[in-house]
Amino acid sequence: MSLLDQIVPVKDSAMAELAQAGDLGMLDQAKGRYLGPEGRFTALMKQLGTLPKEDRPLAGKAINAAKIEIESALAARRSELELQALIPKEPTDFTLPGRRRFPGRLHPLTQVTHDIVRCFRKLGFAVADGPEIEDEYHCFDALNTPADHPARDSQDTFFLEQRAGGGSLLRTHTSSVQIRVMSSQPPPVRIVVPGRVYRRDNADATHNPTFHQIEGLYVDKAVTVADLKGTVEFVFKELLGDEVKLRFRPHYFSYTEPSFEIDFSSSLTRKMGKEWLEIAGCGMVHPKVFEAVGYDPEQWSGWAFGFGIERVAMIRYGIPDIRLFYENDVRFLRQF
Ligand code: DAH
C-alpha cells in the first residue's frame, strides 16, 4: 500500500483509540502508540523521506493535516478527562460539615448568647429579630411609655436625624421587638430576642453606650407569674448551676403589670463580693400593650422579661469590667 493510502486509516484508528481512552493514563499510552518514537504515525512520517521527490509534497501535506487532527483530538480528550478526574466518583453529600478547622473561637458574649438561646429552645421558644434603628412607636409608645416618661429623655436615648421613612433612634432595649412580633402574628407567642441596644451612658466598669440584651415574650391563654418564675429559674440553673437562687422584687415598668426585678445569688456573685446581683426586668404584659398590637387582653395573657447578656457573662466568668468585652484584646478573648 502506498504511503498516501495509509495516512487516513492510521489517522482514523488513532482518533478512535484517543476517543476510547478512559483515563489520562490510557490517553498517554494511545498517544505513544501513534506519536511516540516507535509510533505508527511517526513511522509514516519517517517513510516520507523515502518517497520519490515528486510525491513528497502531496504526502507531506496529507501527513501534516492528519497530524494536526490527531493532536487537536488529543488535546480535547485530555481536557475532557482532566475535568472528569475532578468530579468525585462517589455521590457527594454537600450538606456534610467541612473538615477544615479555623483557628480562633467565638467571642464570650456570643458563647453566652448561644447558651441562653439553647436553653430557651429546649422550652420551645423561637428566636426573633428586629431593627437596631427604631422609631418611637415601637420603642416607647406601643410599650405604654408616654412621651413624658423619663425613659424617653434625650439624656438616655440616641436620637437620629429624621430621615424620610426611616427610624429616628437607636433602640434602648430589645422590648421594641415584642411589638414588632405581636403586630405581625396572632397569639400564641413564644420568642426570645437576643440583640444589641444603645444608651447614652459613659463607659465605666459596668456601663457602655452599647450592650446586649435578651428579651423573652410568652403569650397564651391563662399564663401566670408562676410560669415566668419557673421558666427564668430553669434557664438560670441551666446556665449558671443548680445552686443558683433567684429573688423577684416588685418594680415598675410601663409595659408590664405587675413588674419585677430579678436578683440572682450564687457562689459566683459572692466571688464578686455581692450576695445579690440584679439581673433582669420582667412582668406580666400590660393590657395596653396587647391593645396596641390588636390582641384581646381579656382572652390572652403573657409575660415578658429582658436581661443583659454582658451581666450574665460577667457573673459566669467573674469578669470585673464590661469594657473588656469590646477591646478585642486577644489575651482576654483567648481565655474563653
Ligand atoms: N426593657 C427593660 C430594660 O431595658 C427590661 C425589661 C423589663 C424587659 C421588663 C421586659 C420587661 O420585657 O417585661 O431595662
py3Dmol code that shows the C-alpha trace and the ligand (Angstrom):
import py3Dmol

protein = """\
ATOM      1  CA  MET A   1       0.000   0.000   0.000  1.00  0.00           C
ATOM      2  CA  SER A   2       1.311   3.423  -0.861  1.00  0.00           C
ATOM      3  CA  LEU A   3       2.152   5.839   1.904  1.00  0.00           C
ATOM      4  CA  LEU A   4      -0.646   8.168   0.817  1.00  0.00           C
ATOM      5  CA  ASP A   5      -3.199   5.387   1.191  1.00  0.00           C
ATOM      6  CA  GLN A   6      -2.037   4.521   4.694  1.00  0.00           C
ATOM      7  CA  ILE A   7      -2.396   8.015   6.185  1.00  0.00           C
ATOM      8  CA  VAL A   8      -6.173   8.144   6.552  1.00  0.00           C
ATOM      9  CA  PRO A   9      -6.622   4.629   8.022  1.00  0.00           C
ATOM     10  CA  VAL A  10      -3.831   5.188  10.571  1.00  0.00           C
ATOM     11  CA  LYS A  11      -5.270   8.590  11.498  1.00  0.00           C
ATOM     12  CA  ASP A  12      -8.761   7.094  11.859  1.00  0.00           C
ATOM     13  CA  SER A  13      -7.596   4.352  14.138  1.00  0.00           C
ATOM     14  CA  ALA A  14      -5.590   6.919  16.193  1.00  0.00           C
ATOM     15  CA  MET A  15      -8.731   9.037  16.542  1.00  0.00           C
ATOM     16  CA  ALA A  16     -10.764   6.024  17.599  1.00  0.00           C
ATOM     17  CA  GLU A  17      -8.251   4.991  20.282  1.00  0.00           C
ATOM     18  CA  LEU A  18      -7.981   8.522  21.673  1.00  0.00           C
ATOM     19  CA  ALA A  19     -11.745   8.683  21.929  1.00  0.00           C
ATOM     20  CA  GLN A  20     -11.821   5.353  23.757  1.00  0.00           C
ATOM     21  CA  ALA A  21      -9.142   6.263  26.314  1.00  0.00           C
ATOM     22  CA  GLY A  22     -10.992   6.131  29.650  1.00  0.00           C
ATOM     23  CA  ASP A  23      -8.452   7.998  31.728  1.00  0.00           C
ATOM     24  CA  LEU A  24      -5.337  10.117  31.405  1.00  0.00           C
ATOM     25  CA  GLY A  25      -3.014   7.091  31.633  1.00  0.00           C
ATOM     26  CA  MET A  26      -4.769   5.323  28.772  1.00  0.00           C
ATOM     27  CA  LEU A  27      -4.665   8.527  26.772  1.00  0.00           C
ATOM     28  CA  ASP A  28      -0.888   8.790  27.145  1.00  0.00           C
ATOM     29  CA  GLN A  29      -0.484   5.170  26.070  1.00  0.00           C
ATOM     30  CA  ALA A  30      -2.598   5.777  22.963  1.00  0.00           C
ATOM     31  CA  LYS A  31      -0.562   8.871  22.204  1.00  0.00           C
ATOM     32  CA  GLY A  32       2.634   6.795  22.451  1.00  0.00           C
ATOM     33  CA  ARG A  33       1.282   4.145  20.063  1.00  0.00           C
ATOM     34  CA  TYR A  34       0.838   6.745  17.318  1.00  0.00           C
ATOM     35  CA  LEU A  35       3.051   9.744  18.000  1.00  0.00           C
ATOM     36  CA  GLY A  36       5.780   8.164  20.155  1.00  0.00           C
ATOM     37  CA  PRO A  37       9.251   7.358  18.711  1.00  0.00           C
ATOM     38  CA  GLU A  38       8.031   3.887  17.741  1.00  0.00           C
ATOM     39  CA  GLY A  39       4.507   5.048  16.963  1.00  0.00           C
ATOM     40  CA  ARG A  40       2.545   4.122  13.882  1.00  0.00           C
ATOM     41  CA  PHE A  41       2.085   7.679  12.764  1.00  0.00           C
ATOM     42  CA  THR A  42       5.707   8.510  13.421  1.00  0.00           C
ATOM     43  CA  ALA A  43       6.610   5.595  11.180  1.00  0.00           C
ATOM     44  CA  LEU A  44       4.618   7.162   8.349  1.00  0.00           C
ATOM     45  CA  MET A  45       6.457  10.443   8.789  1.00  0.00           C
ATOM     46  CA  LYS A  46       9.761   8.623   8.632  1.00  0.00           C
ATOM     47  CA  GLN A  47       8.703   6.997   5.358  1.00  0.00           C
ATOM     48  CA  LEU A  48       8.185  10.412   3.823  1.00  0.00           C
ATOM     49  CA  GLY A  49      11.938  10.746   3.221  1.00  0.00           C
ATOM     50  CA  THR A  50      11.988   7.516   1.208  1.00  0.00           C
ATOM     51  CA  LEU A  51       9.429   8.723  -1.331  1.00  0.00           C
ATOM     52  CA  PRO A  52      10.418   9.938  -4.771  1.00  0.00           C
ATOM     53  CA  LYS A  53      10.869  13.709  -4.669  1.00  0.00           C
ATOM     54  CA  GLU A  54       7.802  14.474  -6.779  1.00  0.00           C
ATOM     55  CA  ASP A  55       5.481  12.509  -4.471  1.00  0.00           C
ATOM     56  CA  ARG A  56       6.673  14.189  -1.275  1.00  0.00           C
ATOM     57  CA  PRO A  57       4.691  17.481  -1.319  1.00  0.00           C
ATOM     58  CA  LEU A  58       1.314  15.770  -1.583  1.00  0.00           C
ATOM     59  CA  ALA A  59       2.121  13.117   1.011  1.00  0.00           C
ATOM     60  CA  GLY A  60       3.714  15.709   3.302  1.00  0.00           C
ATOM     61  CA  LYS A  61       0.595  17.867   3.184  1.00  0.00           C
ATOM     62  CA  ALA A  62      -1.657  14.908   3.940  1.00  0.00           C
ATOM     63  CA  ILE A  63       0.548  13.834   6.854  1.00  0.00           C
ATOM     64  CA  ASN A  64       0.595  17.324   8.332  1.00  0.00           C
ATOM     65  CA  ALA A  65      -3.163  17.675   8.080  1.00  0.00           C
ATOM     66  CA  ALA A  66      -3.658  14.288   9.772  1.00  0.00           C
ATOM     67  CA  LYS A  67      -1.158  15.151  12.487  1.00  0.00           C
ATOM     68  CA  ILE A  68      -2.966  18.381  13.283  1.00  0.00           C
ATOM     69  CA  GLU A  69      -6.237  16.479  13.534  1.00  0.00           C
ATOM     70  CA  ILE A  70      -4.742  13.874  15.862  1.00  0.00           C
ATOM     71  CA  GLU A  71      -3.099  16.469  18.077  1.00  0.00           C
ATOM     72  CA  SER A  72      -6.196  18.545  18.458  1.00  0.00           C
ATOM     73  CA  ALA A  73      -8.267  15.445  19.226  1.00  0.00           C
ATOM     74  CA  LEU A  74      -5.644  14.509  21.802  1.00  0.00           C
ATOM     75  CA  ALA A  75      -5.813  17.941  23.487  1.00  0.00           C
ATOM     76  CA  ALA A  76      -9.607  17.924  23.500  1.00  0.00           C
ATOM     77  CA  ARG A  77      -9.766  14.445  25.022  1.00  0.00           C
ATOM     78  CA  ARG A  78      -7.137  15.405  27.598  1.00  0.00           C
ATOM     79  CA  SER A  79      -9.116  18.372  28.884  1.00  0.00           C
ATOM     80  CA  GLU A  80     -12.284  16.277  28.950  1.00  0.00           C
ATOM     81  CA  LEU A  81     -10.566  13.613  31.064  1.00  0.00           C
ATOM     82  CA  GLU A  82      -8.962  16.211  33.350  1.00  0.00           C
ATOM     83  CA  LEU A  83     -12.384  17.646  34.044  1.00  0.00           C
ATOM     84  CA  GLN A  84     -13.810  14.192  34.703  1.00  0.00           C
ATOM     85  CA  ALA A  85     -10.988  13.481  37.145  1.00  0.00           C
ATOM     86  CA  LEU A  86     -12.183  16.415  39.242  1.00  0.00           C
ATOM     87  CA  ILE A  87     -15.697  15.050  39.606  1.00  0.00           C
ATOM     88  CA  PRO A  88     -15.955  12.704  42.599  1.00  0.00           C
ATOM     89  CA  LYS A  89     -16.656   9.058  41.732  1.00  0.00           C
ATOM     90  CA  GLU A  90     -18.975   8.564  44.701  1.00  0.00           C
ATOM     91  CA  PRO A  91     -22.098  10.666  45.090  1.00  0.00           C
ATOM     92  CA  THR A  92     -21.254  13.638  47.295  1.00  0.00           C
ATOM     93  CA  ASP A  93     -23.266  14.846  50.300  1.00  0.00           C
ATOM     94  CA  PHE A  94     -22.788  18.584  50.162  1.00  0.00           C
ATOM     95  CA  THR A  95     -24.565  19.046  53.498  1.00  0.00           C
ATOM     96  CA  LEU A  96     -21.728  17.386  55.448  1.00  0.00           C
ATOM     97  CA  PRO A  97     -19.736  19.767  57.651  1.00  0.00           C
ATOM     98  CA  GLY A  98     -16.382  20.850  56.287  1.00  0.00           C
ATOM     99  CA  ARG A  99     -13.186  19.298  57.584  1.00  0.00           C
ATOM    100  CA  ARG A 100     -11.210  22.498  57.897  1.00  0.00           C
ATOM    101  CA  ARG A 101     -10.763  23.812  61.377  1.00  0.00           C
ATOM    102  CA  PHE A 102     -10.307  27.513  61.551  1.00  0.00           C
ATOM    103  CA  PRO A 103      -8.213  28.958  64.314  1.00  0.00           C
ATOM    104  CA  GLY A 104      -9.928  31.169  66.854  1.00  0.00           C
ATOM    105  CA  ARG A 105     -13.164  30.875  68.762  1.00  0.00           C
ATOM    106  CA  LEU A 106     -16.442  32.613  69.426  1.00  0.00           C
ATOM    107  CA  HIS A 107     -16.470  35.797  71.449  1.00  0.00           C
ATOM    108  CA  PRO A 108     -17.547  35.157  75.071  1.00  0.00           C
ATOM    109  CA  LEU A 109     -20.704  37.229  74.546  1.00  0.00           C
ATOM    110  CA  THR A 110     -21.590  35.107  71.522  1.00  0.00           C
ATOM    111  CA  GLN A 111     -20.979  31.934  73.520  1.00  0.00           C
ATOM    112  CA  VAL A 112     -23.214  33.109  76.354  1.00  0.00           C
ATOM    113  CA  THR A 113     -25.910  34.201  73.882  1.00  0.00           C
ATOM    114  CA  HIS A 114     -25.834  30.792  72.195  1.00  0.00           C
ATOM    115  CA  ASP A 115     -26.113  29.040  75.559  1.00  0.00           C
ATOM    116  CA  ILE A 116     -29.060  31.162  76.654  1.00  0.00           C
ATOM    117  CA  VAL A 117     -30.844  30.677  73.341  1.00  0.00           C
ATOM    118  CA  ARG A 118     -30.226  26.918  73.545  1.00  0.00           C
ATOM    119  CA  CYS A 119     -31.916  26.791  76.976  1.00  0.00           C
ATOM    120  CA  PHE A 120     -34.979  28.583  75.645  1.00  0.00           C
ATOM    121  CA  ARG A 121     -35.141  26.432  72.540  1.00  0.00           C
ATOM    122  CA  LYS A 122     -35.443  23.409  74.820  1.00  0.00           C
ATOM    123  CA  LEU A 123     -38.620  25.013  76.142  1.00  0.00           C
ATOM    124  CA  GLY A 124     -39.991  25.602  72.654  1.00  0.00           C
ATOM    125  CA  PHE A 125     -39.061  29.259  72.208  1.00  0.00           C
ATOM    126  CA  ALA A 126     -38.202  30.586  68.761  1.00  0.00           C
ATOM    127  CA  VAL A 127     -35.630  33.299  68.059  1.00  0.00           C
ATOM    128  CA  ALA A 128     -36.937  36.613  66.712  1.00  0.00           C
ATOM    129  CA  ASP A 129     -35.109  39.671  65.474  1.00  0.00           C
ATOM    130  CA  GLY A 130     -35.781  43.350  64.899  1.00  0.00           C
ATOM    131  CA  PRO A 131     -34.024  46.526  63.742  1.00  0.00           C
ATOM    132  CA  GLU A 132     -31.479  48.423  65.858  1.00  0.00           C
ATOM    133  CA  ILE A 133     -32.576  51.692  64.249  1.00  0.00           C
ATOM    134  CA  GLU A 134     -36.064  52.023  65.635  1.00  0.00           C
ATOM    135  CA  ASP A 135     -38.887  54.510  65.848  1.00  0.00           C
ATOM    136  CA  GLU A 136     -40.532  55.959  68.919  1.00  0.00           C
ATOM    137  CA  TYR A 137     -43.674  53.970  68.307  1.00  0.00           C
ATOM    138  CA  HIS A 138     -42.039  50.529  68.666  1.00  0.00           C
ATOM    139  CA  CYS A 139     -39.502  51.539  71.290  1.00  0.00           C
ATOM    140  CA  PHE A 140     -41.852  53.550  73.509  1.00  0.00           C
ATOM    141  CA  ASP A 141     -45.424  54.434  72.527  1.00  0.00           C
ATOM    142  CA  ALA A 142     -46.712  50.932  71.868  1.00  0.00           C
ATOM    143  CA  LEU A 143     -44.981  49.826  75.082  1.00  0.00           C
ATOM    144  CA  ASN A 144     -47.192  52.194  77.044  1.00  0.00           C
ATOM    145  CA  THR A 145     -44.278  54.556  77.649  1.00  0.00           C
ATOM    146  CA  PRO A 146     -45.803  58.000  77.181  1.00  0.00           C
ATOM    147  CA  ALA A 147     -43.945  60.976  75.723  1.00  0.00           C
ATOM    148  CA  ASP A 148     -43.257  62.492  79.144  1.00  0.00           C
ATOM    149  CA  HIS A 149     -41.796  59.273  80.579  1.00  0.00           C
ATOM    150  CA  PRO A 150     -38.201  59.628  81.850  1.00  0.00           C
ATOM    151  CA  ALA A 151     -37.079  56.656  79.697  1.00  0.00           C
ATOM    152  CA  ARG A 152     -37.666  58.868  76.669  1.00  0.00           C
ATOM    153  CA  ASP A 153     -35.364  61.559  77.912  1.00  0.00           C
ATOM    154  CA  SER A 154     -32.756  62.612  75.378  1.00  0.00           C
ATOM    155  CA  GLN A 155     -30.281  62.086  78.208  1.00  0.00           C
ATOM    156  CA  ASP A 156     -30.844  58.340  77.780  1.00  0.00           C
ATOM    157  CA  THR A 157     -31.597  57.824  74.102  1.00  0.00           C
ATOM    158  CA  PHE A 158     -29.525  58.338  70.986  1.00  0.00           C
ATOM    159  CA  PHE A 159     -31.867  60.120  68.592  1.00  0.00           C
ATOM    160  CA  LEU A 160     -31.040  60.160  64.899  1.00  0.00           C
ATOM    161  CA  GLU A 161     -31.686  62.914  62.429  1.00  0.00           C
ATOM    162  CA  GLN A 162     -35.091  62.235  60.940  1.00  0.00           C
ATOM    163  CA  ARG A 163     -34.809  60.552  57.582  1.00  0.00           C
ATOM    164  CA  ALA A 164     -37.680  60.016  55.200  1.00  0.00           C
ATOM    165  CA  GLY A 165     -39.465  56.822  56.211  1.00  0.00           C
ATOM    166  CA  GLY A 166     -36.602  55.693  58.446  1.00  0.00           C
ATOM    167  CA  GLY A 167     -36.310  55.228  62.177  1.00  0.00           C
ATOM    168  CA  SER A 168     -35.365  58.056  64.446  1.00  0.00           C
ATOM    169  CA  LEU A 169     -33.474  56.491  67.326  1.00  0.00           C
ATOM    170  CA  LEU A 170     -31.192  53.641  68.323  1.00  0.00           C
ATOM    171  CA  ARG A 171     -33.281  51.166  70.292  1.00  0.00           C
ATOM    172  CA  THR A 172     -32.689  51.464  74.025  1.00  0.00           C
ATOM    173  CA  HIS A 173     -33.949  47.944  74.656  1.00  0.00           C
ATOM    174  CA  THR A 174     -34.974  44.811  72.791  1.00  0.00           C
ATOM    175  CA  SER A 175     -38.558  45.241  74.067  1.00  0.00           C
ATOM    176  CA  SER A 176     -39.341  47.010  70.763  1.00  0.00           C
ATOM    177  CA  VAL A 177     -39.220  43.577  69.108  1.00  0.00           C
ATOM    178  CA  GLN A 178     -42.159  42.430  71.281  1.00  0.00           C
ATOM    179  CA  ILE A 179     -44.278  44.959  69.419  1.00  0.00           C
ATOM    180  CA  ARG A 180     -42.914  44.022  66.014  1.00  0.00           C
ATOM    181  CA  VAL A 181     -43.554  40.311  66.562  1.00  0.00           C
ATOM    182  CA  MET A 182     -47.026  40.665  68.077  1.00  0.00           C
ATOM    183  CA  SER A 183     -48.093  43.114  65.342  1.00  0.00           C
ATOM    184  CA  SER A 184     -47.121  40.605  62.691  1.00  0.00           C
ATOM    185  CA  GLN A 185     -48.690  37.405  64.046  1.00  0.00           C
ATOM    186  CA  PRO A 186     -51.659  36.243  66.074  1.00  0.00           C
ATOM    187  CA  PRO A 187     -51.128  34.714  69.538  1.00  0.00           C
ATOM    188  CA  PRO A 188     -49.803  32.427  70.974  1.00  0.00           C
ATOM    189  CA  VAL A 189     -46.221  33.722  71.004  1.00  0.00           C
ATOM    190  CA  ARG A 190     -43.104  32.154  72.444  1.00  0.00           C
ATOM    191  CA  ILE A 191     -39.946  34.046  71.447  1.00  0.00           C
ATOM    192  CA  VAL A 192     -36.551  35.179  72.648  1.00  0.00           C
ATOM    193  CA  VAL A 193     -34.742  38.101  71.056  1.00  0.00           C
ATOM    194  CA  PRO A 194     -31.010  38.497  71.506  1.00  0.00           C
ATOM    195  CA  GLY A 195     -29.749  41.831  70.250  1.00  0.00           C
ATOM    196  CA  ARG A 196     -27.725  44.977  70.621  1.00  0.00           C
ATOM    197  CA  VAL A 197     -29.097  48.054  72.365  1.00  0.00           C
ATOM    198  CA  TYR A 198     -27.832  51.618  72.835  1.00  0.00           C
ATOM    199  CA  ARG A 199     -27.919  54.115  75.680  1.00  0.00           C
ATOM    200  CA  ARG A 200     -26.241  57.434  76.285  1.00  0.00           C
ATOM    201  CA  ASP A 201     -24.107  56.139  79.130  1.00  0.00           C
ATOM    202  CA  ASN A 202     -20.473  56.977  79.631  1.00  0.00           C
ATOM    203  CA  ALA A 203     -18.335  53.878  79.666  1.00  0.00           C
ATOM    204  CA  ASP A 204     -17.238  52.638  83.077  1.00  0.00           C
ATOM    205  CA  ALA A 205     -16.751  49.222  84.664  1.00  0.00           C
ATOM    206  CA  THR A 206     -20.460  48.386  84.462  1.00  0.00           C
ATOM    207  CA  HIS A 207     -21.770  50.660  81.677  1.00  0.00           C
ATOM    208  CA  ASN A 208     -21.175  51.017  77.975  1.00  0.00           C
ATOM    209  CA  PRO A 209     -23.055  53.038  75.345  1.00  0.00           C
ATOM    210  CA  THR A 210     -23.907  49.802  73.561  1.00  0.00           C
ATOM    211  CA  PHE A 211     -24.542  46.425  75.092  1.00  0.00           C
ATOM    212  CA  HIS A 212     -26.659  43.314  74.516  1.00  0.00           C
ATOM    213  CA  GLN A 213     -29.954  42.110  75.862  1.00  0.00           C
ATOM    214  CA  ILE A 214     -32.166  39.095  75.582  1.00  0.00           C
ATOM    215  CA  GLU A 215     -35.848  39.735  75.515  1.00  0.00           C
ATOM    216  CA  GLY A 216     -38.370  36.988  76.197  1.00  0.00           C
ATOM    217  CA  LEU A 217     -42.076  37.029  75.433  1.00  0.00           C
ATOM    218  CA  TYR A 218     -44.660  34.365  76.160  1.00  0.00           C
ATOM    219  CA  VAL A 219     -48.299  34.933  75.282  1.00  0.00           C
ATOM    220  CA  ASP A 220     -51.001  32.302  75.591  1.00  0.00           C
ATOM    221  CA  LYS A 221     -54.214  31.602  77.462  1.00  0.00           C
ATOM    222  CA  ALA A 222     -54.025  31.737  81.280  1.00  0.00           C
ATOM    223  CA  VAL A 223     -50.289  32.424  81.543  1.00  0.00           C
ATOM    224  CA  THR A 224     -49.238  33.335  85.099  1.00  0.00           C
ATOM    225  CA  VAL A 225     -46.332  34.726  87.128  1.00  0.00           C
ATOM    226  CA  ALA A 226     -45.659  31.142  88.205  1.00  0.00           C
ATOM    227  CA  ASP A 227     -44.816  30.265  84.566  1.00  0.00           C
ATOM    228  CA  LEU A 228     -42.494  33.243  84.441  1.00  0.00           C
ATOM    229  CA  LYS A 229     -40.668  32.256  87.622  1.00  0.00           C
ATOM    230  CA  GLY A 230     -40.424  28.621  86.607  1.00  0.00           C
ATOM    231  CA  THR A 231     -39.031  29.463  83.197  1.00  0.00           C
ATOM    232  CA  VAL A 232     -36.474  32.003  84.400  1.00  0.00           C
ATOM    233  CA  GLU A 233     -35.327  29.662  87.159  1.00  0.00           C
ATOM    234  CA  PHE A 234     -34.898  26.753  84.758  1.00  0.00           C
ATOM    235  CA  VAL A 235     -32.809  28.846  82.387  1.00  0.00           C
ATOM    236  CA  PHE A 236     -30.526  30.337  85.031  1.00  0.00           C
ATOM    237  CA  LYS A 237     -29.922  26.976  86.665  1.00  0.00           C
ATOM    238  CA  GLU A 238     -29.002  25.510  83.280  1.00  0.00           C
ATOM    239  CA  LEU A 239     -26.708  28.431  82.624  1.00  0.00           C
ATOM    240  CA  LEU A 240     -25.042  29.099  85.941  1.00  0.00           C
ATOM    241  CA  GLY A 241     -25.502  25.965  88.013  1.00  0.00           C
ATOM    242  CA  ASP A 242     -28.053  24.299  90.305  1.00  0.00           C
ATOM    243  CA  GLU A 243     -27.157  26.255  93.420  1.00  0.00           C
ATOM    244  CA  VAL A 244     -28.492  29.464  91.858  1.00  0.00           C
ATOM    245  CA  LYS A 245     -31.127  31.386  93.853  1.00  0.00           C
ATOM    246  CA  LEU A 246     -33.483  33.942  92.335  1.00  0.00           C
ATOM    247  CA  ARG A 247     -35.477  36.684  94.020  1.00  0.00           C
ATOM    248  CA  PHE A 248     -38.320  38.638  92.443  1.00  0.00           C
ATOM    249  CA  ARG A 249     -38.588  42.217  93.729  1.00  0.00           C
ATOM    250  CA  PRO A 250     -41.596  44.411  92.894  1.00  0.00           C
ATOM    251  CA  HIS A 251     -40.629  47.113  90.407  1.00  0.00           C
ATOM    252  CA  TYR A 252     -42.140  49.381  87.773  1.00  0.00           C
ATOM    253  CA  PHE A 253     -42.066  49.039  84.003  1.00  0.00           C
ATOM    254  CA  SER A 254     -44.729  50.761  81.934  1.00  0.00           C
ATOM    255  CA  TYR A 255     -45.247  47.720  79.703  1.00  0.00           C
ATOM    256  CA  THR A 256     -45.806  45.147  82.450  1.00  0.00           C
ATOM    257  CA  GLU A 257     -48.171  44.931  85.398  1.00  0.00           C
ATOM    258  CA  PRO A 258     -47.191  43.633  87.883  1.00  0.00           C
ATOM    259  CA  SER A 259     -43.486  44.205  87.239  1.00  0.00           C
ATOM    260  CA  PHE A 260     -40.431  42.767  88.945  1.00  0.00           C
ATOM    261  CA  GLU A 261     -36.722  42.950  89.008  1.00  0.00           C
ATOM    262  CA  ILE A 262     -34.950  39.635  89.311  1.00  0.00           C
ATOM    263  CA  ASP A 263     -31.976  39.334  91.628  1.00  0.00           C
ATOM    264  CA  PHE A 264     -29.620  36.473  91.423  1.00  0.00           C
ATOM    265  CA  SER A 265     -27.407  34.896  94.054  1.00  0.00           C
ATOM    266  CA  SER A 266     -24.824  32.109  93.911  1.00  0.00           C
ATOM    267  CA  SER A 267     -21.218  31.349  94.755  1.00  0.00           C
ATOM    268  CA  LEU A 268     -20.410  33.355  91.617  1.00  0.00           C
ATOM    269  CA  THR A 269     -21.983  36.567  92.957  1.00  0.00           C
ATOM    270  CA  ARG A 270     -20.281  36.032  96.304  1.00  0.00           C
ATOM    271  CA  LYS A 271     -16.979  35.812  94.458  1.00  0.00           C
ATOM    272  CA  MET A 272     -17.791  39.232  93.072  1.00  0.00           C
ATOM    273  CA  GLY A 273     -18.346  40.493  96.604  1.00  0.00           C
ATOM    274  CA  LYS A 274     -22.147  40.634  96.458  1.00  0.00           C
ATOM    275  CA  GLU A 275     -24.856  38.355  97.779  1.00  0.00           C
ATOM    276  CA  TRP A 276     -27.490  39.529  95.266  1.00  0.00           C
ATOM    277  CA  LEU A 277     -26.999  40.958  91.786  1.00  0.00           C
ATOM    278  CA  GLU A 278     -29.811  42.447  89.762  1.00  0.00           C
ATOM    279  CA  ILE A 279     -30.054  40.539  86.532  1.00  0.00           C
ATOM    280  CA  ALA A 280     -33.344  41.190  84.741  1.00  0.00           C
ATOM    281  CA  GLY A 281     -36.562  43.128  84.494  1.00  0.00           C
ATOM    282  CA  CYS A 282     -39.809  41.307  83.878  1.00  0.00           C
ATOM    283  CA  GLY A 283     -43.517  41.194  84.442  1.00  0.00           C
ATOM    284  CA  MET A 284     -46.952  40.350  83.091  1.00  0.00           C
ATOM    285  CA  VAL A 285     -47.615  42.048  79.758  1.00  0.00           C
ATOM    286  CA  HIS A 286     -49.683  45.215  80.302  1.00  0.00           C
ATOM    287  CA  PRO A 287     -53.189  45.182  78.742  1.00  0.00           C
ATOM    288  CA  LYS A 288     -52.371  48.464  76.982  1.00  0.00           C
ATOM    289  CA  VAL A 289     -49.539  46.704  75.140  1.00  0.00           C
ATOM    290  CA  PHE A 290     -51.919  43.966  73.991  1.00  0.00           C
ATOM    291  CA  GLU A 291     -54.363  46.617  72.818  1.00  0.00           C
ATOM    292  CA  ALA A 292     -51.619  48.380  70.832  1.00  0.00           C
ATOM    293  CA  VAL A 293     -50.916  45.209  68.849  1.00  0.00           C
ATOM    294  CA  GLY A 294     -54.553  44.166  68.485  1.00  0.00           C
ATOM    295  CA  TYR A 295     -54.569  41.252  70.948  1.00  0.00           C
ATOM    296  CA  ASP A 296     -57.619  40.959  73.190  1.00  0.00           C
ATOM    297  CA  PRO A 297     -56.348  41.362  76.798  1.00  0.00           C
ATOM    298  CA  GLU A 298     -59.466  39.607  78.091  1.00  0.00           C
ATOM    299  CA  GLN A 299     -58.514  36.488  76.160  1.00  0.00           C
ATOM    300  CA  TRP A 300     -54.737  36.467  76.241  1.00  0.00           C
ATOM    301  CA  SER A 301     -52.181  36.909  78.973  1.00  0.00           C
ATOM    302  CA  GLY A 302     -48.432  36.790  78.895  1.00  0.00           C
ATOM    303  CA  TRP A 303     -45.148  37.581  80.485  1.00  0.00           C
ATOM    304  CA  ALA A 304     -42.022  39.282  79.261  1.00  0.00           C
ATOM    305  CA  PHE A 305     -38.517  39.811  80.508  1.00  0.00           C
ATOM    306  CA  GLY A 306     -35.305  41.452  79.429  1.00  0.00           C
ATOM    307  CA  PHE A 307     -31.841  40.887  80.735  1.00  0.00           C
ATOM    308  CA  GLY A 308     -28.337  41.992  79.958  1.00  0.00           C
ATOM    309  CA  ILE A 309     -26.090  39.444  78.282  1.00  0.00           C
ATOM    310  CA  GLU A 310     -22.922  41.185  79.469  1.00  0.00           C
ATOM    311  CA  ARG A 311     -24.201  40.945  83.028  1.00  0.00           C
ATOM    312  CA  VAL A 312     -24.676  37.186  82.734  1.00  0.00           C
ATOM    313  CA  ALA A 313     -21.266  36.742  81.113  1.00  0.00           C
ATOM    314  CA  MET A 314     -19.586  38.843  83.808  1.00  0.00           C
ATOM    315  CA  ILE A 315     -21.125  36.722  86.551  1.00  0.00           C
ATOM    316  CA  ARG A 316     -20.420  33.462  84.765  1.00  0.00           C
ATOM    317  CA  TYR A 317     -16.754  34.175  84.145  1.00  0.00           C
ATOM    318  CA  GLY A 318     -16.056  36.567  87.022  1.00  0.00           C
ATOM    319  CA  ILE A 319     -15.231  39.475  84.721  1.00  0.00           C
ATOM    320  CA  PRO A 320     -14.927  42.729  86.674  1.00  0.00           C
ATOM    321  CA  ASP A 321     -15.092  45.267  83.837  1.00  0.00           C
ATOM    322  CA  ILE A 322     -17.613  45.358  80.967  1.00  0.00           C
ATOM    323  CA  ARG A 323     -15.191  47.258  78.714  1.00  0.00           C
ATOM    324  CA  LEU A 324     -13.036  44.141  78.373  1.00  0.00           C
ATOM    325  CA  PHE A 325     -15.699  42.683  76.056  1.00  0.00           C
ATOM    326  CA  TYR A 326     -15.225  45.413  73.470  1.00  0.00           C
ATOM    327  CA  GLU A 327     -11.478  45.929  73.443  1.00  0.00           C
ATOM    328  CA  ASN A 328     -10.781  42.824  71.371  1.00  0.00           C
ATOM    329  CA  ASP A 329      -7.568  42.146  73.248  1.00  0.00           C
ATOM    330  CA  VAL A 330      -6.741  38.568  72.297  1.00  0.00           C
ATOM    331  CA  ARG A 331      -5.073  37.974  75.646  1.00  0.00           C
ATOM    332  CA  PHE A 332      -8.521  38.437  77.177  1.00  0.00           C
ATOM    333  CA  LEU A 333     -10.502  36.659  74.465  1.00  0.00           C
ATOM    334  CA  ARG A 334      -8.294  33.559  74.372  1.00  0.00           C
ATOM    335  CA  GLN A 335      -9.428  32.609  77.868  1.00  0.00           C
ATOM    336  CA  PHE A 336     -12.902  31.618  76.710  1.00  0.00           C
TER     337      PHE A 336
END
"""
ligand_1 = """\
14
DAH
N -36.602 46.744 78.719
C -36.128 46.681 80.113
C -34.763 47.319 80.193
O -34.155 47.548 79.191
C -36.058 45.277 80.572
C -37.416 44.659 80.645
C -38.185 44.804 81.761
C -37.914 43.929 79.590
C -39.424 44.238 81.870
C -39.160 43.361 79.659
C -39.919 43.508 80.803
O -39.676 42.646 78.657
O -41.123 42.939 80.880
O -34.304 47.555 81.270
"""
view = py3Dmol.view(width=600, height=400)
view.addModel(protein, "pdb")
view.setStyle({"model": 0}, {"cartoon": {"style": "trace"}})
view.addModel(ligand_1, "xyz")
view.setStyle({"model": 1}, {"stick": {}})
view.zoomTo()
view.show()
